[in-house]
Amino acid sequence: RVQTPLRRWKCPGSQTTFLFVVTWNLHWRGGFAWDRSLLHFNWHPVLMVSGLFFKLVHAGMMFVALLLSMLGLSAVFDFHQGVNIPNLYSVHSWVGISTVFLFSSQWILGLVGFLLPCSPPWIRSSLKPVHIWMGKMILIFSLASCISGINEKLLLTLNGMSAAMYSELPVEAVFVNFLGMLIVAFGVSVFGILFVKKWQRPEDGSENARVSYQRRSRSAVAICNILVHN
Amino acid sequence: RVQTPLRRWKCPGSQTTFLFVVTWNLHWRGGFAWDRSLLHFNWHPVLMVSGLFFKLVHAGMMFVALLLSMLGLSAVFDFHQGVNIPNLYSVHSWVGISTVFLFSSQWILGLVGFLLPCSPPWIRSSLKPVHIWMGKMILIFSLASCISGINEKLLLTLNGMSAAMYSELPVEAVFVNFLGMLIVAFGVSVFGILFVKKWQRPEDGSENARVSYQRRSRSAVAICNILVHN
């Protein structure tokens, strides 16, 4: 297979490269500025490899989301222990805990497969479609978890100790029902974006990848020209 | 654009063609047999246009599914009326009624766009991606409806008038929780199949469509050869 420039960006160790470039410029080269000084130049090597950074941002954001969902789990387990309610009895809890389990597995597999510099290219290329598919599945799992969780909370709370039953649709119930619809609408929008072929990252080495790379190169040259001439 | 044989199969009126061919052979040509008689031949024109039939089977099965879900809705509305429970208060009912609404719209749009012989080709080609995307969205909606509905039913029934609470996980609760997990697993499997690029129907007029058509033509020739030589 042809070693296109796009493929070179994604070779093992590329994330380490980015961290080294940033550290080098921060620690030895005086940091960054946008004032035509020497510090202005320091953006150059950093931005040229910044494409790699998005993988780190993605992994970091997913890690924060995973930590928050673990915290969310501990909130319900601790509450259950406090008032003596058994854990993991409802179908909401079964689907929910499966979601968090899949999410954790996805994150660990992603870390090992994509971020560790030592993982061989064949692992990366065979993990990629699985990772993309699992991401969509986790989103579907979490939609089902959210809707069933909202329904469970309103049924247990409003029918238990509230002045108005859920079926009388107090303002809280209407508000939270709308929240449920918003969550489904969000999920459907994400899938809408994912299914647009034009917005999908082209496969490495494909004709589309080459065209996309050339287009990005032309944009980079255009931006450089503007910066140089102003 | 080139008028490939595949495109010809999908031109307006193709479904009518199929119905006419079947009617002609049933009514005037004596029906069908597989006994080397004249009736044996009658399969020939029917099978050659049978590709069209799958659209009718799909539409018919979806119509039955839609009728069954309407019947399912009337079951809950009638029950509510019988014991004086308000309709459409829970987030389950909101997501569920949206699912049936989207499903009905999808079916009517599909009927008008794909099955009516008079619908122009530009409507068919612009409706196709919307139809495929809406189908996936309706599946996600119905998964969220099923899980929240199962959770609601078990909470209301077991916590209301049953000997064992939902949280005590009687056999019924475990069984129905597993049903919920099975439904999610089914949905995830369907999406797994849909995301396999190799199994996707190639776009009309694309290189893949031509290859696929040639491959099917070769298969048809091979089957004919076997039939003729035996």
Chai-1 contact restraints between the chains, C-beta under 6 A:
chainA,res_idxA,chainB,res_idxB,connection_type,confidence,min_distance_angstrom,max_distance_angstrom,comment,restraint_id
A,P86,B,S167,contact,1.0,0.0,6.0,A-B,restraint_1
A,Y89,B,Y166,contact,1.0,0.0,6.0,A-B,restraint_2
A,Y89,B,S167,contact,1.0,0.0,6.0,A-B,restraint_3
A,Y89,B,L169,contact,1.0,0.0,6.0,A-B,restraint_4
A,S90,B,N151,contact,1.0,0.0,6.0,A-B,restraint_5
A,V91,B,I150,contact,1.0,0.0,6.0,A-B,restraint_6
A,V91,B,N151,contact,1.0,0.0,6.0,A-B,restraint_7
A,V91,B,N177,contact,1.0,0.0,6.0,A-B,restraint_8
A,V91,B,G180,contact,1.0,0.0,6.0,A-B,restraint_9
A,H92,B,N151,contact,1.0,0.0,6.0,A-B,restraint_10
A,W94,B,N177,contact,1.0,0.0,6.0,A-B,restraint_11
A,V95,B,I147,contact,1.0,0.0,6.0,A-B,restraint_12
A,W133,B,F195,contact,1.0,0.0,6.0,A-B,restraint_13
A,M137,B,V188,contact,1.0,0.0,6.0,A-B,restraint_14
A,I140,B,I140,contact,1.0,0.0,6.0,A-B,restraint_15
A,L143,B,A144,contact,1.0,0.0,6.0,A-B,restraint_16
A,A144,B,L143,contact,1.0,0.0,6.0,A-B,restraint_17
A,A144,B,A144,contact,1.0,0.0,6.0,A-B,restraint_18
A,A144,B,I147,contact,1.0,0.0,6.0,A-B,restraint_19
A,I147,B,V95,contact,1.0,0.0,6.0,A-B,restraint_20
A,I147,B,A144,contact,1.0,0.0,6.0,A-B,restraint_21
A,I147,B,S148,contact,1.0,0.0,6.0,A-B,restraint_22
A,S148,B,I147,contact,1.0,0.0,6.0,A-B,restraint_23
A,S148,B,S148,contact,1.0,0.0,6.0,A-B,restraint_24
A,S148,B,N151,contact,1.0,0.0,6.0,A-B,restraint_25
A,I150,B,V91,contact,1.0,0.0,6.0,A-B,restraint_26
A,N151,B,S90,contact,1.0,0.0,6.0,A-B,restraint_27
A,N151,B,V91,contact,1.0,0.0,6.0,A-B,restraint_28
A,N151,B,H92,contact,1.0,0.0,6.0,A-B,restraint_29
A,N151,B,S148,contact,1.0,0.0,6.0,A-B,restraint_30
A,N151,B,E152,contact,1.0,0.0,6.0,A-B,restraint_31
A,E152,B,N151,contact,1.0,0.0,6.0,A-B,restraint_32
A,L155,B,L155,contact,1.0,0.0,6.0,A-B,restraint_33
A,Y166,B,Y89,contact,1.0,0.0,6.0,A-B,restraint_34
A,S167,B,P86,contact,1.0,0.0,6.0,A-B,restraint_35
A,S167,B,Y89,contact,1.0,0.0,6.0,A-B,restraint_36
A,L169,B,Y89,contact,1.0,0.0,6.0,A-B,restraint_37
A,N177,B,V91,contact,1.0,0.0,6.0,A-B,restraint_38
A,N177,B,W94,contact,1.0,0.0,6.0,A-B,restraint_39
A,G180,B,V91,contact,1.0,0.0,6.0,A-B,restraint_40
A,M181,B,W94,contact,1.0,0.0,6.0,A-B,restraint_41
A,V188,B,M137,contact,1.0,0.0,6.0,A-B,restraint_42
A,F195,B,W133,contact,1.0,0.0,6.0,A-B,restraint_43
